[in-house]
Amino acid sequence: MSNLRRDYDSKVALVGFMGVGKSSVAKALAVILHCEELDLDEFIEKSEKMLVSEIIERKGEAYFRTIETQYLRRALERGVRIISLGGGTWTIEENRNLIKEFGYTTLWLDSSFDRCWANIKASGQERPLARSRKKAERVFSERQKFYALADFRLYVEFQMTPYEVAEAIVKKLALR
C-alpha cells in the first residue's frame, strides 16, 4: 500500500448527493495519500463569510450556482489533489467541463437515499434543498443521471466509515 500512496498522483474530485460523506471522505483520503484536500462548500463559506444555506436563502440558488462556479475555478487553479464538491456542483455542465479541463478524475460516491437522509438529519445543518424528506428524495432522483457521468462510481454501504471509503477509493483508482 505504501508504494501506491507514493506513486498516486491523480487529482480526484468527489461527487455525490449531500450527506453521502464527500467532505469526511476527502479528509480521510488526504490523510492516506499525504496530500492537500479542499472542500468546495467550506471554501465558499470562508470566502463569503456566510454558510451555503444562508447564501441560498438570501440570494437564491441561481446566484449561489454562479458564485460556486467561480470558486470552483479558483479551487481547481490551486491544484489540490483531492476536492470534495457540493452536492449540486457536478450537475452544472460548465463545472463538469472545468473539472475535466483541469485534469481531475471524478468519483461518484453513491449510496442509498436512506443513508444520505440519515446523515443529513444527524448533521443538524440547515440544507435548503433538503427541508423535507420528499423534497430531498426528488433532488436525489434528479441528480442521479448527472452523478452517473463521473469517471468512476463507488457504492458506499451504510456502515462504512469515511476511512474505509477512502481506502476503497485508493484501491479502486489504483486499478486504472
Beta strands, then each sheet from edge to edge (+ up, - down):
strand 1: 11-15
strand 2: 37-39
strand 3: 82-84
strand 4: 104-110
strand 5: 152-155
sheet 1: 2+ 3+ 1+ 4+ 5+
end
